Amino acid sequence: HGGPWYVAGKDCVNNIVYVTRDYYSLDKARNKFTVAGFNWISGVEPPLESIENLRVKVRHGEKIYPCTSFTFGAVNGERVSDVVIDEDDQGLAPGQYAVFYDGEECLGCGKILEPNVGAIGLTRQATA
């Protein structure tokens, strides 16, 4: 059958890729994601948790979202951040890069991770 086809999920352990023709679906829209593998333009991690006008851009589109929450943490010694944007985005996907801005100034980027998984494939542990 003809496409287009979109990746809806991955099972890396069993080497399975799930695809769908349904690009727009409510279960894919989300406003939260986790980022790791940061690369800062200045070479020094900026104080993102305290920047009032923190914004993030994902993919190649024009849309830049205000961040309503940005918190650093660690998973198995890896620096990660949970990011919340002000509206749902249909196309957030693991492997894409999130580029962070303080107003118009580009600060750097990080790679979007699979939900609940660290960048090296280890399951994230929930903290109480």
BAROBA-693752 format. One record per residue: z, x, y of N, C-alpha, C in turn; residue in three letters. Coordinates in steps of 0.1 Angstrom, whole numbers, plus 5000, padded with zeros to 4 digits. Each point is the difference from the previous one (the first is absolute). Layout:
! residues N
REC   nc3   nc1   nc2  cac3  cac1  cac2   cc3   cc1   cc2  residu
REC     Z     X     Y     Z     X     Y     Z     X     Y     ALA
...
END
This chain:
! residues 128
REC   nc3   nc1   nc2  cac3  cac1  cac2   cc3   cc1   cc2  residu
REC  5000  5008  4988  5000  4992  5012  5000  5009  5012     HIS
REC  4994  4995  5011  4999  5007  5012  5013  5001  5008     GLY
REC  5000  5009  5009  5012  5003  5008  4999  4993  5014     GLY
REC  5006  5005  5010  5008  5012  4999  5013  4998  4993     PRO
REC  5006  5011  4995  5012  5000  4993  5010  5008  5008     TRP
REC  5013  4996  5000  5011  5007  5007  5011  5004  4991     TYR
REC  5006  5012  5002  5011  5004  4992  5012  4991  5004     VAL
REC  5006  4993  4990  5012  4992  5002  5012  5006  4995     ALA
REC  4999  5010  4992  5012  5007  4995  4997  5011  4990     GLY
REC  5009  5009  4997  4998  5011  4991  5012  5001  4991     LYS
REC  4998  5004  4988  5010  5003  4990  4997  5015  4996     ASP
REC  5005  5009  5007  4997  5014  4997  5005  5005  4986     CYS
REC  5011  4995  4996  5005  5004  4987  4990  4996  4988     VAL
REC  4994  4988  5001  4991  4996  4990  4985  5001  5004     ASN
REC  4998  5007  5011  4986  5003  5004  4992  4987  5002     ASN
REC  5006  4990  5007  4993  4987  5002  4999  4998  5015     ILE
REC  4988  4995  5005  4997  4996  5013  4997  4985  5000     VAL
REC  5007  4992  5008  4998  4986  5001  4991  4997  5012     TYR
REC  4989  4992  4998  4991  4997  5010  4999  4985  5002     VAL
REC  4996  4996  5012  4998  4986  5003  4988  4999  5010     THR
REC  4994  4988  5000  4990  4997  5010  5007  4993  5012     ARG
REC  5012  4996  4999  5008  4993  5010  5006  5010  5010     ASP
REC  4993  5004  5010  5006  5009  5010  5011  4994  5008     TYR
REC  4998  4987  5004  5010  4993  5008  5009  4992  4991     TYR
REC  5012  5004  4998  5010  4992  4992  5014  5003  5006     SER
REC  5008  4989  4999  5013  5001  5006  5009  5011  4994     LEU
REC  4998  5002  4987  5008  5010  4993  4997  5014  5004     ASP
REC  4989  5003  5007  4997  5014  5004  5005  5003  5014     LYS
REC  5001  4989  5008  5004  5002  5014  5015  5004  5000     ALA
REC  5003  5011  5008  5013  5005  5001  5002  5007  5013     ARG
REC  5013  5001  5004  5002  5007  5013  5010  5012  4998     ASN
REC  5002  5003  4987  5009  5011  4997  4993  5010  4991     LYS
REC  5003  5013  5002  4994  5010  4991  5008  5013  5001     PHE
REC  4999  5009  4991  5007  5013  4999  4990  5011  5002     THR
REC  5004  5010  5008  4991  5011  5003  5007  5013  4996     VAL
REC  4993  5010  4996  5005  5014  4997  4989  5010  5003     ALA
REC  5003  5013  4998  4990  5010  5002  4996  5001  5015     GLY
REC  5010  5000  5008  4998  5001  5015  4993  5012  5004     PHE
REC  4992  4999  5011  4993  5011  5007  5001  4997  5015     ASN
REC  5009  5008  5007  5002  4998  5014  4992  5009  5008     TRP
REC  4993  4995  5010  4991  5008  5009  5008  5011  5006     ILE
REC  5012  4998  5005  5008  5010  5007  5006  5010  4990     SER
REC  5000  4997  4987  5006  5009  4990  5014  4997  4998     GLY
REC  5006  4991  5008  5014  4996  4999  5001  4985  4999     VAL
REC  5008  4995  4991  5002  4986  4998  5005  4993  5013     GLU
REC  4993  4990  5005  5005  4994  5012  5011  4990  4997     PRO
REC  5008  4995  5010  5011  4991  4997  4995  4985  4999     PRO
REC  4992  4998  4990  4993  4987  4999  5009  4988  5000     LEU
REC  5012  5001  4994  5009  4989  5000  5005  4995  5013     GLU
REC  4998  5009  5010  5005  4997  5014  4989  4998  5010     SER
REC  4988  5000  4996  4989  4998  5010  4998  4985  5002     ILE
REC  5001  4996  5012  4999  4986  5004  4986  4994  4998     GLU
REC  4990  5008  5003  4986  4995  4999  4992  5006  4988     ASN
REC  5007  5001  4989  4994  5005  4988  4990  4991  4994     LEU
REC  4988  5005  4998  4989  4992  4994  4994  5007  4989     ARG
REC  4993  4993  4991  4994  5006  4988  4986  4994  4998     VAL
REC  4991  5009  4996  4986  4995  4997  4997  5004  4985     LYS
REC  4994  4990  4993  4996  5003  4986  4986  4997  4999     VAL
REC  4993  5007  4991  4986  4999  4997  4992  5004  5013     ARG
REC  4987  4996  5000  4991  5005  5011  4998  4990  5011     HIS
REC  5007  4988  4999  4998  4990  5010  5006  5003  5013     GLY
REC  4998  4991  5010  5006  5001  5013  5014  4996  5001     GLU
REC  5005  4992  4991  5014  4994  5001  5010  5011  4999     LYS
REC  5009  5000  5010  5012  5009  5000  5012  4990  5001     ILE
REC  5009  5001  4990  5011  4991  4999  5013  5006  5007     TYR
REC  5007  4991  5007  5014  5005  5004  5009  5001  4988     PRO
REC  5008  5010  4999  5009  5001  4989  5013  4993  5004     CYS
REC  5004  4990  4992  5013  4994  5003  5012  5007  4993     THR
REC  4997  5008  4991  5010  5008  4993  4994  5012  4994     SER
REC  5007  5012  5001  4996  5012  4994  5013  5008  4996     PHE
REC  5002  5002  4987  5012  5007  4996  4996  5011  4990     THR
REC  5006  5011  5002  4998  5011  4991  5010  5000  4988     PHE
REC  4996  5005  4989  5008  5001  4989  4995  5011  4991     GLY
REC  5005  5001  4988  4995  5010  4990  5000  4994  4986     ALA
REC  4990  5003  4993  4998  4997  4986  4999  5012  4992     VAL
REC  5009  5004  4991  5000  5012  4992  4997  5012  5009     ASN
REC  5006  5001  5012  4999  5011  5009  4987  5000  5008     GLY
REC  4992  4990  4999  4988  4998  5008  5003  4992  5012     GLU
REC  4995  5004  5012  5002  4993  5012  4991  4988  5000     ARG
REC  5005  4988  5002  4992  4988  5000  5005  4991  5012     VAL
REC  4992  4990  5003  5004  4991  5010  4995  4986  4997     SER
REC  5009  4990  5002  4996  4986  4999  4996  4995  5013     ASP
REC  4988  4994  5001  4994  4996  5013  4998  4985  4999     VAL
REC  5004  4993  5011  4997  4986  5001  4992  4998  5013     VAL
REC  4989  4992  4999  4991  4998  5011  5002  4985  5004     ILE
REC  4995  4997  5012  5003  4986  5006  4992  4989  4994     ASP
REC  4991  5002  4991  4992  4990  4994  4995  5004  4986     GLU
REC  4996  4991  4992  4995  5003  4987  4986  5006  5001     ASP
REC  4997  5010  4991  4987  5006  4999  4995  4998  4986     ASP
REC  4988  4995  4999  4994  4996  4987  4996  5013  4992     GLN
REC  4997  5011  5007  4994  5011  4993  5008  5012  4998     GLY
REC  5014  4999  5002  5008  5012  4998  4999  5004  4985     LEU
REC  4998  5013  4998  4998  5004  4986  5005  5015  4998     ALA
REC  5006  5003  4989  5004  5013  4997  4989  5010  5001     PRO
REC  5003  5012  5005  4989  5010  5002  4994  5000  5014     GLY
REC  5002  4989  5007  4995  5000  5014  5010  5008  5009     GLN
REC  4995  5005  5011  5009  5007  5009  5005  4990  5012     TYR
REC  5012  5002  5004  5006  4993  5011  5001  5010  5011     ALA
REC  4994  4997  5012  5001  5009  5011  5009  4995  5010     VAL
REC  5010  5008  5005  5010  4995  5009  4998  5005  5014     PHE
REC  5003  4990  5009  4998  5003  5015  5012  4996  5007     TYR
REC  5003  5008  5011  5010  4997  5010  4992  4995  5012     ASP
REC  4998  4987  5002  4991  4995  5010  4986  5004  4996     GLY
REC  4993  5009  5008  4987  5004  4998  5000  5014  4993     GLU
REC  5011  5007  4999  5001  5013  4995  5001  5000  4985     GLU
REC  4990  5007  4993  5000  5001  4986  5011  5010  4995     CYS
REC  5009  4996  4992  5011  5009  4995  4996  5006  4987     LEU
REC  4993  4993  4991  4997  5006  4987  4998  4988  4990     GLY
REC  5001  5004  4987  4997  4990  4990  5008  5002  4987     CYS
REC  4999  4990  4991  5006  5001  4987  4991  4991  4991     GLY
REC  5002  5003  4987  4992  4992  4990  5008  4988  4995     LYS
REC  4993  4989  4999  5006  4987  4995  5002  5001  4985     ILE
REC  5012  4997  4995  5003  5001  4986  4999  4987  4993     LEU
REC  4999  5000  4986  5002  4988  4992  5013  4994  5004     GLU
REC  5001  4987  5000  5013  4994  5002  5010  5004  4990     PRO
REC  5012  5005  5004  5012  5004  4992  4997  5012  4991     ASN
REC  4991  5009  5005  4996  5012  4993  5000  5012  5010     VAL
REC  5006  5011  4996  4999  5012  5009  4986  5007  4998     GLY
REC  4997  5009  5009  4987  5006  5001  4997  5008  4987     ALA
REC  5010  5004  4993  4997  5008  4987  5001  4991  4988     ILE
REC  5000  4987  5003  5000  4990  4988  5013  4996  4994     GLY
REC  5011  5004  5007  5013  4996  4995  5005  4987  5005     LEU
REC  5006  4992  4992  5004  4987  5004  5011  5001  5011     THR
REC  4999  4992  5010  5010  5000  5011  5012  4993  4995     ARG
REC  5011  5005  5003  5013  4993  4997  5005  4992  5012     GLN
REC  5003  4987  4997  5006  4992  5011  5013  5005  5003     ALA
REC  5004  5000  5013  5013  5004  5004  5008  4988  5005     THR
REC  5012  5000  4998  5009  4988  5004  5005  5003  5013     ALA
END
